[in-house]
Amino acid sequence: MADRVTVIGWDGSPLEPAARSALRAATLVAAAPRHLGQPEVPAGAERVQLGSVPVAAGRIAGHRGSAVVIADGDPGFFGLVRALRDPAHGLEVEVIPAVSSVAAAFARAGMPWDDARVVVAGHGTLRRAVNVCRAHPKVAVLTAPGAGPAEIALMLRGVHRTFVVCEALGTDRERVSMVTPATAVEHRWQDPNVVIVLGAA
């Protein structure tokens, strides 16, 4: 089992000293391709793409050395920490969070979010997420490929809503757009993105 597993949240801002130190010492780094390409990732570290979290967790569990997992935002908020701490993997993790993508999305939109619902739209959860958007006037949706703004808009056909789509938060490609569902269906959106779905209160 890995001697140490550190989960680092990354929101696009410079890493704090504890995160930089853990990353420098890492002999294995698991992350999405965009994070694995960052210059802060040690050249000699084994690199594992985070496509399947259980597969990556298995690789980490079998690794001898210091492992780092990089995730977007706060990895404990609808993030990787729950999956990595599954007893099947036997991993003890230290977490260094960053600003969650939901908090960043509402900040970019200039809106409070203490009254918002937060849901995940992915394979198997898209319909549930859309139902929450139908029932509540302010919902933040953490999307996934194939369950993004266009798919949510299609399923909300006939329901009056406004979308605030926050794309690639924390990167130089970041963009925030306020659109109707009809526009959301037609547009090709960057991943990752967060959709704030607004209705009449």
ABEGO torsion letter per residue (X at the ends): XBABBBBBBBAGBBBBAAAAAAAAABABBBBBAAAAABAABBAABBBBBBABAAAAAAAAAABBEBBBBBBBEBAABGBAAAAAABAAAGBBBBBBBBBBAAAAAAAAAGBBAAABBBBBBBBGAAAAAAAAAAABABBBBBBBBGBBAAAAAAAABGBBBBBBBBBGBGBAABBBBBBBAAAAAABBBBOBBBBBBBBBX
